[in-house]
Amino acid sequence: MSDFILNYLSTLGLVGLLMGVFIESMGVPFPGGIMVILTGLLVNQGRLEFSSAMLATLSGYTGGSLTAYLIGRNLGQPFFVRIGAFLRISPERFEQAQSLLDRSAPAFIIFGRFLPGLSNLTPYMAGVTRISLPYFLLYNSIFTVGWGFLYLLLGMFFGHNYQLIAPYINTRLPLVGLALLGSCLAYLLIRNSLRNRIKNE
C-alpha cells in the first residue's frame, strides 16, 4: 500500500495529495491520512516543499469538508439513513454524534475529527444542524491545521519506518493529535487570560 501511494504521489505530486485529502475529508473510506504522512517523507527527501504540501493538505481538506457540510445542509438527516452503511454510520453512531454536537458545536467540529467512528460524520452533522458556515470553516480550519501539521511532521521524521507507525494511524495517532491540539488551545487560552489580567491590574 505504501509503495503504491508513494508512486501515486511521485507521479501526481501535490495535485494527487489534494485529491486524496479531499476524499478523506468527506468521510469516504480512503487512505488520505497515510498520503499526508508519506508526503512528509517526500518533503524530508527534498522532493516536495513543506509549505506547498501543507497548503495542498489545507485546501483539499477544507474543500472536502465544505462539500460534506453543504450535502448535510441541503439533504438533511434522511440522506444519512439511506447511505449510512457506505459511510459506516450506524443509527446509534448518528445519535451519539447528535448528542455531542448539541453539547458544544466548536468542540464537536474541532475534536470530533480525531475520534474514530465520529470523524466521518463531523462535517455532515454540522450541515444537518445548520451551523453557521463561517463558524464551521473557522473550527474546521483549526482542526485541519493541527491534523496536517502533525501528519506531515510524522512523515518527515518517521516516514522511513512507516511500517512501525502504520498500525497506529487510525487508532492512537488521532488521540495523540487530540492531546496535542488540546494542549495548544489550553496554552493559548491561559496566555490570553494572563495577558488580560496584567492589563487590568
Backbone as JSON Lines, residues from 0, in Angstrom:
{"i":0,"aa":"M","n":[0.82,-1.2,0.0],"ca":[0.0,0.0,0.0],"c":[0.86,1.27,0.0]}
{"i":1,"aa":"S","n":[1.87,1.3,0.89],"ca":[2.71,2.49,0.99],"c":[3.49,2.74,-0.3]}
{"i":2,"aa":"D","n":[3.98,1.67,-0.94],"ca":[4.72,1.83,-2.19],"c":[3.8,2.37,-3.29]}
{"i":3,"aa":"F","n":[2.57,1.88,-3.32],"ca":[1.61,2.35,-4.32],"c":[1.32,3.84,-4.13]}
{"i":4,"aa":"I","n":[1.11,4.25,-2.87],"ca":[0.79,5.65,-2.6],"c":[1.99,6.54,-2.91]}
{"i":5,"aa":"L","n":[3.2,6.07,-2.6],"ca":[4.39,6.86,-2.92],"c":[4.54,7.05,-4.43]}
{"i":6,"aa":"N","n":[4.27,6.0,-5.19],"ca":[4.32,6.12,-6.65],"c":[3.24,7.08,-7.16]}
{"i":7,"aa":"Y","n":[2.06,7.0,-6.54],"ca":[0.96,7.89,-6.89],"c":[1.34,9.35,-6.63]}
{"i":8,"aa":"L","n":[1.92,9.6,-5.45],"ca":[2.31,10.96,-5.09],"c":[3.47,11.45,-5.95]}
{"i":9,"aa":"S","n":[4.4,10.56,-6.26],"ca":[5.53,10.94,-7.09],"c":[5.08,11.32,-8.49]}
{"i":10,"aa":"T","n":[4.0,10.67,-8.96],"ca":[3.5,10.94,-10.31],"c":[2.64,12.2,-10.34]}
{"i":11,"aa":"L","n":[1.69,12.31,-9.42],"ca":[0.73,13.42,-9.45],"c":[1.13,14.59,-8.54]}
{"i":12,"aa":"G","n":[2.04,14.34,-7.63],"ca":[2.52,15.41,-6.77],"c":[1.45,15.99,-5.87]}
{"i":13,"aa":"L","n":[1.47,17.32,-5.73],"ca":[0.56,17.99,-4.82],"c":[-0.89,17.9,-5.25]}
{"i":14,"aa":"V","n":[-1.12,17.78,-6.55],"ca":[-2.49,17.62,-7.05],"c":[-3.06,16.3,-6.55]}
{"i":15,"aa":"G","n":[-2.25,15.25,-6.59],"ca":[-2.69,13.96,-6.08],"c":[-2.96,13.99,-4.6]}
{"i":16,"aa":"L","n":[-2.1,14.71,-3.85],"ca":[-2.32,14.86,-2.41],"c":[-3.63,15.59,-2.14]}
{"i":17,"aa":"L","n":[-3.85,16.68,-2.86],"ca":[-5.08,17.46,-2.68],"c":[-6.32,16.6,-2.93]}
{"i":18,"aa":"M","n":[-6.3,15.81,-4.0],"ca":[-7.46,14.97,-4.33],"c":[-7.69,13.91,-3.26]}
{"i":19,"aa":"G","n":[-6.6,13.3,-2.78],"ca":[-6.73,12.27,-1.77],"c":[-7.27,12.8,-0.46]}
{"i":20,"aa":"V","n":[-6.76,13.96,-0.05],"ca":[-7.23,14.56,1.2],"c":[-8.68,15.04,1.06]}
{"i":21,"aa":"F","n":[-9.04,15.51,-0.12],"ca":[-10.43,15.92,-0.38],"c":[-11.39,14.76,-0.12]}
{"i":22,"aa":"I","n":[-11.05,13.59,-0.65],"ca":[-11.9,12.41,-0.45],"c":[-11.93,12.0,1.01]}
{"i":23,"aa":"E","n":[-10.77,12.02,1.66],"ca":[-10.68,11.66,3.08],"c":[-11.58,12.54,3.93]}
{"i":24,"aa":"S","n":[-11.56,13.85,3.66],"ca":[-12.3,14.8,4.49],"c":[-13.8,14.66,4.34]}
{"i":25,"aa":"M","n":[-14.25,14.0,3.29],"ca":[-15.68,13.78,3.09],"c":[-16.17,12.54,3.84]}
{"i":26,"aa":"G","n":[-15.28,11.88,4.56],"ca":[-15.69,10.72,5.34],"c":[-15.73,9.43,4.55]}
{"i":27,"aa":"V","n":[-15.31,9.47,3.3],"ca":[-15.28,8.27,2.47],"c":[-14.05,7.44,2.86]}
{"i":28,"aa":"P","n":[-14.2,6.14,3.1],"ca":[-13.03,5.31,3.46],"c":[-11.93,5.44,2.41]}
{"i":29,"aa":"F","n":[-10.83,6.09,2.79],"ca":[-9.75,6.38,1.85],"c":[-8.5,6.69,2.67]}
{"i":30,"aa":"P","n":[-7.32,6.27,2.2],"ca":[-6.08,6.47,2.98],"c":[-5.51,7.88,2.87]}
{"i":31,"aa":"G","n":[-6.34,8.89,3.09],"ca":[-5.84,10.27,2.98],"c":[-4.8,10.6,4.02]}
{"i":32,"aa":"G","n":[-5.0,10.12,5.26],"ca":[-4.02,10.36,6.31],"c":[-2.68,9.73,5.98]}
{"i":33,"aa":"I","n":[-2.71,8.53,5.43],"ca":[-1.47,7.85,5.02],"c":[-0.77,8.66,3.94]}
{"i":34,"aa":"M","n":[-1.56,9.23,3.02],"ca":[-0.97,10.04,1.95],"c":[-0.25,11.25,2.51]}
{"i":35,"aa":"V","n":[-0.83,11.88,3.53],"ca":[-0.19,13.06,4.12],"c":[1.12,12.65,4.79]}
{"i":36,"aa":"I","n":[1.11,11.54,5.51],"ca":[2.33,11.06,6.18],"c":[3.42,10.75,5.15]}
{"i":37,"aa":"L","n":[3.05,10.06,4.07],"ca":[4.04,9.73,3.06],"c":[4.49,10.96,2.28]}
{"i":38,"aa":"T","n":[3.63,11.97,2.2],"ca":[4.05,13.25,1.63],"c":[5.14,13.86,2.49]}
{"i":39,"aa":"G","n":[5.0,13.72,3.81],"ca":[6.05,14.2,4.71],"c":[7.38,13.52,4.43]}
{"i":40,"aa":"L","n":[7.34,12.24,4.09],"ca":[8.56,11.52,3.71],"c":[9.19,12.16,2.47]}
{"i":41,"aa":"L","n":[8.36,12.49,1.48],"ca":[8.87,13.14,0.26],"c":[9.43,14.52,0.56]}
{"i":42,"aa":"V","n":[8.81,15.22,1.52],"ca":[9.35,16.52,1.94],"c":[10.73,16.34,2.56]}
{"i":43,"aa":"N","n":[10.88,15.33,3.38],"ca":[12.16,15.06,4.03],"c":[13.24,14.71,3.0]}
{"i":44,"aa":"Q","n":[12.84,14.1,1.91],"ca":[13.77,13.74,0.85],"c":[14.07,14.9,-0.09]}
{"i":45,"aa":"G","n":[13.4,16.05,0.13],"ca":[13.63,17.21,-0.71],"c":[12.88,17.18,-2.03]}
{"i":46,"aa":"R","n":[11.94,16.27,-2.17],"ca":[11.19,16.15,-3.43],"c":[9.95,17.03,-3.44]}
{"i":47,"aa":"L","n":[9.52,17.48,-2.28],"ca":[8.41,18.42,-2.17],"c":[8.75,19.44,-1.08]}
{"i":48,"aa":"E","n":[8.12,20.6,-1.14],"ca":[8.32,21.62,-0.13],"c":[7.25,21.51,0.94]}
{"i":49,"aa":"F","n":[7.65,21.75,2.19],"ca":[6.71,21.62,3.31],"c":[5.55,22.6,3.16]}
{"i":50,"aa":"S","n":[5.84,23.85,2.83],"ca":[4.78,24.86,2.74],"c":[3.77,24.51,1.66]}
{"i":51,"aa":"S","n":[4.25,24.01,0.52],"ca":[3.35,23.63,-0.57],"c":[2.51,22.42,-0.19]}
{"i":52,"aa":"A","n":[3.15,21.45,0.48],"ca":[2.41,20.25,0.92],"c":[1.35,20.62,1.95]}
{"i":53,"aa":"M","n":[1.69,21.53,2.86],"ca":[0.73,21.98,3.86],"c":[-0.43,22.71,3.2]}
{"i":54,"aa":"L","n":[-0.14,23.55,2.22],"ca":[-1.19,24.29,1.52],"c":[-2.11,23.34,0.77]}
{"i":55,"aa":"A","n":[-1.55,22.33,0.13],"ca":[-2.37,21.35,-0.59],"c":[-3.25,20.57,0.39]}
{"i":56,"aa":"T","n":[-2.69,20.22,1.55],"ca":[-3.45,19.5,2.57],"c":[-4.61,20.35,3.08]}
{"i":57,"aa":"L","n":[-4.33,21.61,3.39],"ca":[-5.37,22.52,3.88],"c":[-6.45,22.74,2.83]}
{"i":58,"aa":"S","n":[-6.04,22.93,1.59],"ca":[-7.0,23.18,0.51],"c":[-7.9,21.97,0.27]}
{"i":59,"aa":"G","n":[-7.28,20.79,0.22],"ca":[-8.05,19.58,-0.02],"c":[-9.01,19.28,1.11]}
{"i":60,"aa":"Y","n":[-8.54,19.43,2.35],"ca":[-9.38,19.1,3.5],"c":[-10.51,20.11,3.65]}
{"i":61,"aa":"T","n":[-10.21,21.37,3.42],"ca":[-11.25,22.39,3.51],"c":[-12.29,22.21,2.41]}
{"i":62,"aa":"G","n":[-11.83,21.92,1.19],"ca":[-12.76,21.71,0.09],"c":[-13.67,20.52,0.31]}
{"i":63,"aa":"G","n":[-13.11,19.41,0.78],"ca":[-13.92,18.22,1.03],"c":[-14.87,18.42,2.19]}
{"i":64,"aa":"S","n":[-14.41,19.08,3.23],"ca":[-15.26,19.34,4.39],"c":[-16.41,20.26,4.03]}
{"i":65,"aa":"L","n":[-16.12,21.27,3.22],"ca":[-17.17,22.19,2.79],"c":[-18.2,21.47,1.94]}
{"i":66,"aa":"T","n":[-17.75,20.58,1.06],"ca":[-18.67,19.8,0.24],"c":[-19.58,18.94,1.11]}
{"i":67,"aa":"A","n":[-18.99,18.27,2.11],"ca":[-19.77,17.43,3.01],"c":[-20.75,18.28,3.82]}
{"i":68,"aa":"Y","n":[-20.31,19.44,4.25],"ca":[-21.19,20.35,5.01],"c":[-22.41,20.74,4.16]}
{"i":69,"aa":"L","n":[-22.17,21.09,2.91],"ca":[-23.26,21.51,2.03],"c":[-24.21,20.36,1.72]}
{"i":70,"aa":"I","n":[-23.66,19.14,1.61],"ca":[-24.52,17.97,1.41],"c":[-25.43,17.78,2.62]}
{"i":71,"aa":"G","n":[-24.86,17.86,3.81],"ca":[-25.65,17.72,5.02],"c":[-26.69,18.81,5.15]}
{"i":72,"aa":"R","n":[-26.32,20.02,4.79],"ca":[-27.22,21.16,4.92],"c":[-28.4,21.07,3.96]}
{"i":73,"aa":"N","n":[-28.13,20.59,2.75],"ca":[-29.17,20.59,1.71],"c":[-29.99,19.29,1.66]}
{"i":74,"aa":"L","n":[-29.39,18.18,2.09],"ca":[-30.11,16.91,2.01],"c":[-30.65,16.45,3.35]}
{"i":75,"aa":"G","n":[-30.05,16.89,4.44],"ca":[-30.59,16.61,5.76],"c":[-30.4,15.18,6.23]}
{"i":76,"aa":"Q","n":[-30.99,14.88,7.39],"ca":[-30.82,13.59,8.04],"c":[-31.29,12.39,7.21]}
{"i":77,"aa":"P","n":[-32.4,12.5,6.45],"ca":[-32.84,11.33,5.66],"c":[-31.77,10.8,4.72]}
{"i":78,"aa":"F","n":[-30.9,11.69,4.26],"ca":[-29.81,11.28,3.37],"c":[-28.92,10.25,4.03]}
{"i":79,"aa":"F","n":[-28.64,10.43,5.32],"ca":[-27.74,9.54,6.04],"c":[-28.4,8.23,6.39]}
{"i":80,"aa":"V","n":[-29.7,8.25,6.49],"ca":[-30.42,7.0,6.73],"c":[-30.25,6.08,5.53]}
{"i":81,"aa":"R","n":[-30.22,6.67,4.34],"ca":[-30.11,5.88,3.11],"c":[-28.7,5.41,2.82]}
{"i":82,"aa":"I","n":[-27.69,6.25,3.09],"ca":[-26.31,5.89,2.72],"c":[-25.43,5.63,3.93]}
{"i":83,"aa":"G","n":[-26.03,5.46,5.09],"ca":[-25.25,5.28,6.31],"c":[-24.26,4.13,6.24]}
{"i":84,"aa":"A","n":[-24.65,3.04,5.61],"ca":[-23.77,1.87,5.54],"c":[-22.51,2.17,4.73]}
{"i":85,"aa":"F","n":[-22.65,2.98,3.68],"ca":[-21.5,3.31,2.84],"c":[-20.47,4.13,3.6]}
{"i":86,"aa":"L","n":[-20.94,5.06,4.43],"ca":[-20.05,5.9,5.22],"c":[-19.75,5.29,6.59]}
{"i":87,"aa":"R","n":[-20.23,4.04,6.8],"ca":[-20.01,3.34,8.07],"c":[-20.64,4.1,9.24]}
{"i":88,"aa":"I","n":[-21.84,4.56,9.02],"ca":[-22.57,5.32,10.04],"c":[-23.8,4.54,10.46]}
{"i":89,"aa":"S","n":[-23.82,4.06,11.69],"ca":[-24.99,3.36,12.21],"c":[-25.94,4.38,12.84]}
{"i":90,"aa":"P","n":[-27.22,4.04,12.99],"ca":[-28.15,4.95,13.67],"c":[-27.68,5.33,15.07]}
{"i":91,"aa":"E","n":[-27.09,4.38,15.79],"ca":[-26.59,4.67,17.13],"c":[-25.46,5.69,17.08]}
{"i":92,"aa":"R","n":[-24.57,5.54,16.1],"ca":[-23.46,6.48,15.95],"c":[-23.98,7.87,15.6]}
{"i":93,"aa":"F","n":[-25.01,7.92,14.78],"ca":[-25.6,9.2,14.39],"c":[-26.18,9.9,15.62]}
{"i":94,"aa":"E","n":[-26.87,9.15,16.46],"ca":[-27.46,9.73,17.67],"c":[-26.37,10.2,18.63]}
{"i":95,"aa":"Q","n":[-25.28,9.43,18.73],"ca":[-24.17,9.83,19.59],"c":[-23.55,11.14,19.1]}
{"i":96,"aa":"A","n":[-23.37,11.25,17.79],"ca":[-22.8,12.48,17.23],"c":[-23.74,13.66,17.47]}
{"i":97,"aa":"Q","n":[-25.04,13.43,17.33],"ca":[-26.01,14.5,17.56],"c":[-25.95,14.98,19.01]}
{"i":98,"aa":"S","n":[-25.79,14.05,19.94],"ca":[-25.71,14.4,21.35],"c":[-24.48,15.24,21.64]}
{"i":99,"aa":"L","n":[-23.33,14.86,21.08],"ca":[-22.1,15.61,21.29],"c":[-22.19,16.99,20.66]}
{"i":100,"aa":"L","n":[-22.8,17.07,19.5],"ca":[-22.93,18.34,18.81],"c":[-23.83,19.3,19.58]}
{"i":101,"aa":"D","n":[-24.88,18.76,20.19],"ca":[-25.79,19.6,20.98],"c":[-25.09,20.2,22.19]}
{"i":102,"aa":"R","n":[-24.1,19.5,22.72],"ca":[-23.39,20.0,23.9],"c":[-22.46,21.15,23.54]}
{"i":103,"aa":"S","n":[-21.7,20.99,22.44],"ca":[-20.75,22.03,22.05],"c":[-20.38,21.86,20.58]}
{"i":104,"aa":"A","n":[-20.88,22.76,19.75],"ca":[-20.57,22.68,18.32],"c":[-19.08,22.88,18.04]}
{"i":105,"aa":"P","n":[-18.42,23.89,18.65],"ca":[-16.99,24.05,18.38],"c":[-16.16,22.82,18.75]}
{"i":106,"aa":"A","n":[-16.43,22.26,19.95],"ca":[-15.68,21.08,20.38],"c":[-15.93,19.9,19.46]}
{"i":107,"aa":"F","n":[-17.18,19.74,19.0],"ca":[-17.5,18.62,18.13],"c":[-16.77,18.75,16.8]}
{"i":108,"aa":"I","n":[-16.76,19.95,16.22],"ca":[-16.12,20.14,14.91],"c":[-14.61,20.0,15.01]}
{"i":109,"aa":"I","n":[-14.03,20.56,16.07],"ca":[-12.56,20.52,16.19],"c":[-12.07,19.16,16.63]}
{"i":110,"aa":"F","n":[-12.67,18.62,17.71],"ca":[-12.16,17.4,18.3],"c":[-12.84,16.13,17.77]}
{"i":111,"aa":"G","n":[-14.05,16.28,17.22],"ca":[-14.76,15.11,16.7],"c":[-14.01,14.43,15.57]}
{"i":112,"aa":"R","n":[-13.23,15.22,14.83],"ca":[-12.46,14.67,13.72],"c":[-11.37,13.71,14.19]}
{"i":113,"aa":"F","n":[-10.96,13.84,15.44],"ca":[-9.92,12.97,15.97],"c":[-10.47,11.66,16.51]}
{"i":114,"aa":"L","n":[-11.78,11.55,16.64],"ca":[-12.38,10.38,17.28],"c":[-12.81,9.36,16.25]}
{"i":115,"aa":"P","n":[-12.21,8.17,16.25],"ca":[-12.61,7.12,15.31],"c":[-14.1,6.82,15.43]}
{"i":116,"aa":"G","n":[-14.77,6.73,14.3],"ca":[-16.2,6.45,14.31],"c":[-17.05,7.7,14.22]}
{"i":117,"aa":"L","n":[-16.5,8.85,14.6],"ca":[-17.23,10.11,14.52],"c":[-16.63,11.05,13.48]}
{"i":118,"aa":"S","n":[-15.36,10.83,13.14],"ca":[-14.68,11.76,12.25],"c":[-15.38,11.92,10.9]}
{"i":119,"aa":"N","n":[-15.91,10.8,10.38],"ca":[-16.55,10.89,9.06],"c":[-17.92,11.56,9.11]}
{"i":120,"aa":"L","n":[-18.46,11.75,10.32],"ca":[-19.78,12.39,10.47],"c":[-19.7,13.9,10.67]}
{"i":121,"aa":"T","n":[-18.56,14.38,11.11],"ca":[-18.46,15.75,11.6],"c":[-18.98,16.81,10.62]}
{"i":122,"aa":"P","n":[-18.47,16.89,9.39],"ca":[-18.94,17.98,8.51],"c":[-20.39,17.81,8.1]}
{"i":123,"aa":"Y","n":[-20.85,16.57,7.92],"ca":[-22.24,16.35,7.55],"c":[-23.18,16.8,8.66]}
{"i":124,"aa":"M","n":[-22.84,16.44,9.91],"ca":[-23.68,16.82,11.04],"c":[-23.72,18.34,11.21]}
{"i":125,"aa":"A","n":[-22.6,18.99,10.96],"ca":[-22.57,20.45,11.04],"c":[-23.54,21.06,10.03]}
{"i":126,"aa":"G","n":[-23.61,20.45,8.85],"ca":[-24.55,20.93,7.84],"c":[-25.99,20.62,8.18]}
{"i":127,"aa":"V","n":[-26.25,19.4,8.68],"ca":[-27.6,18.99,9.03],"c":[-28.19,19.92,10.09]}
{"i":128,"aa":"T","n":[-27.38,20.28,11.07],"ca":[-27.86,21.14,12.16],"c":[-27.75,22.62,11.81]}
{"i":129,"aa":"R","n":[-27.29,22.91,10.59],"ca":[-27.24,24.28,10.07],"c":[-26.41,25.22,10.94]}
{"i":130,"aa":"I","n":[-25.26,24.73,11.35],"ca":[-24.29,25.62,11.98],"c":[-23.86,26.67,10.96]}
{"i":131,"aa":"S","n":[-23.67,27.89,11.42],"ca":[-23.26,28.96,10.52],"c":[-22.01,28.56,9.73]}
{"i":132,"aa":"L","n":[-22.03,28.8,8.43],"ca":[-20.91,28.42,7.58],"c":[-19.59,29.06,8.01]}
{"i":133,"aa":"P","n":[-19.55,30.37,8.31],"ca":[-18.26,30.94,8.76],"c":[-17.72,30.27,10.02]}
{"i":134,"aa":"Y","n":[-18.61,29.95,10.97],"ca":[-18.16,29.28,12.19],"c":[-17.64,27.88,11.87]}
{"i":135,"aa":"F","n":[-18.34,27.18,11.0],"ca":[-17.88,25.85,10.62],"c":[-16.5,25.9,9.99]}
{"i":136,"aa":"L","n":[-16.29,26.83,9.07],"ca":[-15.0,26.94,8.4],"c":[-13.9,27.31,9.39]}
{"i":137,"aa":"L","n":[-14.23,28.16,10.37],"ca":[-13.24,28.54,11.39],"c":[-12.82,27.33,12.21]}
{"i":138,"aa":"Y","n":[-13.79,26.61,12.78],"ca":[-13.47,25.47,13.63],"c":[-12.82,24.35,12.82]}
{"i":139,"aa":"N","n":[-13.3,24.15,11.6],"ca":[-12.73,23.1,10.75],"c":[-11.27,23.43,10.4]}
{"i":140,"aa":"S","n":[-10.97,24.71,10.21],"ca":[-9.6,25.11,9.88],"c":[-8.66,24.87,11.05]}
{"i":141,"aa":"I","n":[-9.16,25.08,12.28],"ca":[-8.33,24.82,13.45],"c":[-7.91,23.35,13.48]}
{"i":142,"aa":"F","n":[-8.88,22.47,13.22],"ca":[-8.55,21.05,13.17],"c":[-7.59,20.75,12.02]}
{"i":143,"aa":"T","n":[-7.89,21.28,10.85],"ca":[-7.12,20.95,9.65],"c":[-5.66,21.33,9.79]}
{"i":144,"aa":"V","n":[-5.4,22.49,10.36],"ca":[-4.01,22.92,10.56],"c":[-3.28,21.95,11.5]}
{"i":145,"aa":"G","n":[-3.93,21.6,12.61],"ca":[-3.3,20.67,13.56],"c":[-3.08,19.3,12.96]}
{"i":146,"aa":"W","n":[-4.1,18.79,12.26],"ca":[-4.01,17.46,11.65],"c":[-2.94,17.41,10.57]}
{"i":147,"aa":"G","n":[-2.96,18.38,9.66],"ca":[-1.99,18.39,8.57],"c":[-0.57,18.55,9.07]}
{"i":148,"aa":"F","n":[-0.38,19.45,10.04],"ca":[0.95,19.69,10.59],"c":[1.5,18.43,11.27]}
{"i":149,"aa":"L","n":[0.65,17.79,12.08],"ca":[1.07,16.58,12.8],"c":[1.45,15.47,11.83]}
{"i":150,"aa":"Y","n":[0.61,15.19,10.85],"ca":[0.85,14.08,9.95],"c":[2.04,14.33,9.01]}
{"i":151,"aa":"L","n":[2.22,15.57,8.58],"ca":[3.39,15.87,7.76],"c":[4.68,15.7,8.56]}
{"i":152,"aa":"L","n":[4.68,16.16,9.81],"ca":[5.87,16.0,10.64],"c":[6.16,14.53,10.92]}
{"i":153,"aa":"L","n":[5.11,13.74,11.13],"ca":[5.31,12.31,11.34],"c":[5.99,11.69,10.13]}
{"i":154,"aa":"G","n":[5.55,12.09,8.95],"ca":[6.17,11.56,7.75],"c":[7.61,12.0,7.58]}
{"i":155,"aa":"M","n":[7.88,13.24,7.96],"ca":[9.24,13.76,7.83],"c":[10.21,13.05,8.76]}
{"i":156,"aa":"F","n":[9.76,12.73,9.97],"ca":[10.67,12.15,10.96],"c":[10.62,10.62,11.02]}
{"i":157,"aa":"F","n":[9.46,10.04,10.66],"ca":[9.32,8.59,10.81],"c":[8.92,7.89,9.51]}
{"i":158,"aa":"G","n":[8.89,8.63,8.41],"ca":[8.44,8.06,7.14],"c":[9.22,6.84,6.7]}
{"i":159,"aa":"H","n":[10.53,6.84,7.0],"ca":[11.36,5.71,6.6],"c":[11.0,4.44,7.38]}
{"i":160,"aa":"N","n":[10.39,4.63,8.54],"ca":[9.95,3.49,9.37],"c":[8.43,3.42,9.36]}
{"i":161,"aa":"Y","n":[7.85,3.65,8.18],"ca":[6.39,3.72,8.06],"c":[5.69,2.49,8.63]}
{"i":162,"aa":"Q","n":[6.28,1.33,8.42],"ca":[5.63,0.1,8.88],"c":[5.46,0.06,10.39]}
{"i":163,"aa":"L","n":[6.3,0.81,11.11],"ca":[6.2,0.83,12.57],"c":[5.01,1.65,13.05]}
{"i":164,"aa":"I","n":[4.69,2.72,12.33],"ca":[3.59,3.59,12.77],"c":[2.28,3.29,12.08]}
{"i":165,"aa":"A","n":[2.32,2.5,11.0],"ca":[1.1,2.21,10.23],"c":[-0.03,1.64,11.08]}
{"i":166,"aa":"P","n":[0.24,0.7,12.03],"ca":[-0.87,0.14,12.81],"c":[-1.58,1.16,13.71]}
{"i":167,"aa":"Y","n":[-0.93,2.32,13.94],"ca":[-1.49,3.29,14.88],"c":[-2.17,4.47,14.2]}
{"i":168,"aa":"I","n":[-2.16,4.5,12.86],"ca":[-2.66,5.67,12.15],"c":[-4.13,5.93,12.44]}
{"i":169,"aa":"N","n":[-4.93,4.88,12.47],"ca":[-6.37,5.06,12.67],"c":[-6.82,4.83,14.11]}
{"i":170,"aa":"T","n":[-5.85,4.58,15.01],"ca":[-6.23,4.32,16.4],"c":[-5.59,5.31,17.35]}
{"i":171,"aa":"R","n":[-4.29,5.2,17.53],"ca":[-3.63,6.03,18.54],"c":[-3.21,7.4,18.03]}
{"i":172,"aa":"L","n":[-2.83,7.51,16.75],"ca":[-2.39,8.81,16.25],"c":[-3.46,9.89,16.36]}
{"i":173,"aa":"P","n":[-4.72,9.6,16.03],"ca":[-5.73,10.65,16.23],"c":[-5.83,11.1,17.68]}
{"i":174,"aa":"L","n":[-5.65,10.18,18.61],"ca":[-5.71,10.55,20.02],"c":[-4.5,11.4,20.41]}
{"i":175,"aa":"V","n":[-3.34,11.09,19.85],"ca":[-2.17,11.92,20.08],"c":[-2.4,13.33,19.54]}
{"i":176,"aa":"G","n":[-2.97,13.4,18.35],"ca":[-3.28,14.7,17.76],"c":[-4.28,15.46,18.6]}
{"i":177,"aa":"L","n":[-5.26,14.75,19.13],"ca":[-6.26,15.37,20.01],"c":[-5.59,15.96,21.24]}
{"i":178,"aa":"A","n":[-4.68,15.21,21.84],"ca":[-3.99,15.69,23.04],"c":[-3.12,16.91,22.73]}
{"i":179,"aa":"L","n":[-2.4,16.86,21.6],"ca":[-1.54,17.98,21.24],"c":[-2.34,19.23,20.95]}
{"i":180,"aa":"L","n":[-3.43,19.08,20.19],"ca":[-4.25,20.24,19.86],"c":[-4.9,20.81,21.12]}
{"i":181,"aa":"G","n":[-5.37,19.92,21.99],"ca":[-5.97,20.38,23.24],"c":[-4.96,21.14,24.09]}
{"i":182,"aa":"S","n":[-3.72,20.66,24.11],"ca":[-2.67,21.33,24.88],"c":[-2.36,22.71,24.3]}
{"i":183,"aa":"C","n":[-2.31,22.8,22.98],"ca":[-2.04,24.1,22.34],"c":[-3.16,25.09,22.62]}
{"i":184,"aa":"L","n":[-4.4,24.64,22.51],"ca":[-5.53,25.53,22.77],"c":[-5.55,25.97,24.23]}
{"i":185,"aa":"A","n":[-5.25,25.05,25.13],"ca":[-5.21,25.39,26.55],"c":[-4.12,26.42,26.83]}
{"i":186,"aa":"Y","n":[-2.97,26.23,26.19],"ca":[-1.87,27.19,26.35],"c":[-2.27,28.58,25.88]}
{"i":187,"aa":"L","n":[-2.92,28.65,24.71],"ca":[-3.34,29.95,24.17],"c":[-4.37,30.61,25.07]}
{"i":188,"aa":"L","n":[-5.31,29.82,25.59],"ca":[-6.33,30.38,26.47],"c":[-5.72,30.91,27.77]}
{"i":189,"aa":"I","n":[-4.79,30.14,28.34],"ca":[-4.13,30.57,29.58],"c":[-3.29,31.82,29.34]}
{"i":190,"aa":"R","n":[-2.58,31.84,28.22],"ca":[-1.74,33.01,27.91],"c":[-2.58,34.26,27.74]}
{"i":191,"aa":"N","n":[-3.69,34.16,27.01],"ca":[-4.56,35.31,26.81],"c":[-5.18,35.77,28.12]}
{"i":192,"aa":"S","n":[-5.53,34.79,28.96],"ca":[-6.12,35.13,30.25],"c":[-5.13,35.89,31.12]}
{"i":193,"aa":"L","n":[-3.86,35.45,31.12],"ca":[-2.83,36.13,31.9],"c":[-2.56,37.53,31.37]}
{"i":194,"aa":"R","n":[-2.55,37.67,30.04],"ca":[-2.33,38.99,29.45],"c":[-3.44,39.96,29.83]}
{"i":195,"aa":"N","n":[-4.68,39.49,29.77],"ca":[-5.82,40.33,30.13],"c":[-5.77,40.72,31.61]}
{"i":196,"aa":"R","n":[-5.33,39.78,32.43],"ca":[-5.25,40.07,33.88],"c":[-4.19,41.12,34.16]}
{"i":197,"aa":"I","n":[-3.04,41.02,33.44],"ca":[-1.97,42.0,33.62],"c":[-2.42,43.39,33.17]}
{"i":198,"aa":"K","n":[-3.16,43.44,32.05],"ca":[-3.63,44.73,31.54],"c":[-4.62,45.38,32.52]}
{"i":199,"aa":"N","n":[-5.4,44.57,33.19],"ca":[-6.43,45.1,34.09],"c":[-5.88,45.51,35.45]}
{"i":200,"aa":"E","n":[-4.64,45.07,35.74],"ca":[-4.06,45.41,37.04],"c":[-3.45,46.81,37.04]}
